[in-house]
Amino acid sequence: MRLTVFGATGGTGRLVVRRALEEGHLVTAVARRPEAVDEQHPGLEVVKGDVMDPRTLKIATDTDAVVYLVGPTGFGSTAVYTRGVENTVEAMTAAGVKRAVIVTNGLVNTPSDGFPQRLLKMVLRSTVLKGSYDDHVRLQKIVHRLPLDWTVVRPPRLLDSPARGVYRTALDVGLRNGLAIGRADLADAVLQVVGDPKTYRHAVDVAY
């Protein structure tokens, strides 16, 4: 597949790019600072782009899927999930690309949450991650109107740890006691989702 990855210089984005190349995919890595992409591979193209500035975004017409990994960089208000995705979708529409995997966060309540999960989410949503949560809620309202084969991946706390190769996933209903996931395993899950039609127009929760 030919993938366009937004957020390619982030902690998870770097791993998604590397793993995709190892699996034989062709990858276009989009970054505000292309020089920050340190991966080198004959199947990799690096281009400059900023999801908050639609004038900088252009997607090749032979792209099979877009992977959106741009996330907030601070604790204040943000629009990277809403405005950033809307700008990316505009570029996808211009290129005729229909498949998008959007990685956000696991702060929303789900039917599978136990009491400790709900309490933790409530605290985080009302304090340090309020901006991220609010933007995610706005994105949820937008994404269902998009004329795309979208999937929203909702990871919990991210760990910078070696891949375990074993994790859980669920469609829409959350994961009980799913409190963390390593970035390497999240990267694997994202690439599994990209080619899975059963995840179209669903949220995928992933955690240990």
N, C-alpha and C positions, 0 to 999 in steps of 0.2 A: 504494500500500500504506500501511497504518497501522503505523508502527514505534515500538516503545518502546526507547529507548537508555539503558542504564545506563553510567555513566562518562562522561556527556556533557560534563563540564567538563575532562577530560584533554586532552592534546595531540592525540591521535587522535580522541577523542570529539567535540571541537568540529568537526573537519573532517568527520566522518561526519554529524553533524547538519546542517551547512551544505550538504554535497553532496546529502544526501537531500532537503532542502527544495528545492534547485535542480532536482532531478529530478522534483519534483511529489509527493513522498510527504508524508503527514501524520506528524508526529513528536511523540512525548511524550518529553521529556528528563527523566530522573530524576537528581537530584543531592542530595547531603547539604546543600549550600548553594545553593538555587535562584538566589539573587542573583548567583552566579558565572557563570550562563549569560547571556552578553551578546548572543546571537543574537536578533534580533527578526524575526518572520515570522508572517503570519496562519495558517499551517499548523503552527505550533509551540505546544505546551503544555508548560509547565515545572512539575514536581511535586517535592515533597520526599520523599526516600527514602534509606535506607541499607541496602545489601545485607547488612550484617552484623547487621541488626536486622529480622527478618521481620515484626515488628509494623508497620513503616513502609511495607511493600511492598504495592501493589495495582496490578494491571494491568487495563486495560479489556478487556471481553469481545470487542470488535470489533478487537482488535489482530491483525495478520497475522503479525508476527514480532518477536522480541526480539533486540536486539544487545547483547551483554555485553562491555564494554570496560574494566571495572574491573581495575586491576592493582596490584601492590605499590608502595608509596611509599618503601620503605627497603630495606635490605640484610639485615634479619633474617628470622626465621621469619614466615610469613604463612599465612592461610587464605582469602584473597579468591577464589582459584580454586575451592576445595572448598566451604567453608561459604557463601561468597557465592553461588556458582552453585546450591547446594542450596536456599538461601532463595529465590532467584529462580525456580527451577523450581517450588517450592511455590506461589508466587504465580501462575505461569503455569498450573499445573494447576487452581487455583481458578477461573481465568478461562476455561479451556478452550482455551488457546493452545498450539500444538504446535511451532512453528518457532522455533529458537534458533540464533544464530551467536555463538560464544564465542571471543574473541580472547585468546590466551595468549602463548606465546613459542616460539622455535625452538631450545630447548636440548637436546631429545631427539636421540639418534642416529637417522639414517635411512639406508636402503640407498644413497642417492645421495651421501652425504658423502664428500668426499675427505679425505686425511690432515690437511691444515691445518684443515679444519672440525672434525674429530673432536678434534684437539688443543686448539683454541680452546674448544670446548664443554666439554671435560673440565676445563680450567682455570677457566672461569667457573662451572661447576656445583659445583666444590669450594671456591670462594672467595666473591666478592661476590654471586653470584646463586644461591647454594645454597638459600636459603629459597624463592625463586621457583621454582626447578627442582623441589624436593621437593614443593611444593604442586601443581605441574603434573602430576607423576607420580601423585599421589593422585587428581587430577581425571580422568586417563585411565582409571583403574579404575572411577570412579563413572559416567562419562558413557555408557559402553556399556550400563549398566543402565537408563538413563533412557528413559521411554516418549515420546520426543520425536523430531522430525525435526531433529536437531542437526548442526551443523558446527563443528569446532574450527579456527580459523585460526591458523597458527603463523608469525609474522614473526620475522626475525632482528633485528639491531641497527636501531633506528629513527633516521631522519635528519630533521631539521627543514629540509627543502629543498623547492624548488618541484617540482610534479608533473612527471614526465617523460612520463607517459602510456603508457609501455612498461615492462612487467615480466613476470616469469615466474610461473606457478603449476603446482602438481602435486598430485595426490591421493595422500596417504599416504606416498609414497616419498621426499620431500625434493627439494631442488634443489642440484645440485653447484655449489660455489663461490657459493652464495647467501648472502652475508655481510651484506647490508643492504637496507633498503627505506625510501623516504621516507614520512612519515606521510600525505601527500596521496595518494600512490599506494596505500597500504594502505587508506585510506578508500574509494577507488574499488573496490579488490578486495573489500572487505567487502560493499559494496552489490551488486556483481555476484554474489557468493555467495548473498546472501539469497534471491534468486529462482531459484536454480538447483537443481532437484531432483537432479541428478547428484552434488551434494556432500552430500546427506543421509547422515548417519551415517558421515562420512569426515573426515579431517584434510586441510586445504588449506594447503600451504606456499606462501608468496609472497615473492619477492625479485627483485632486479635480476639 
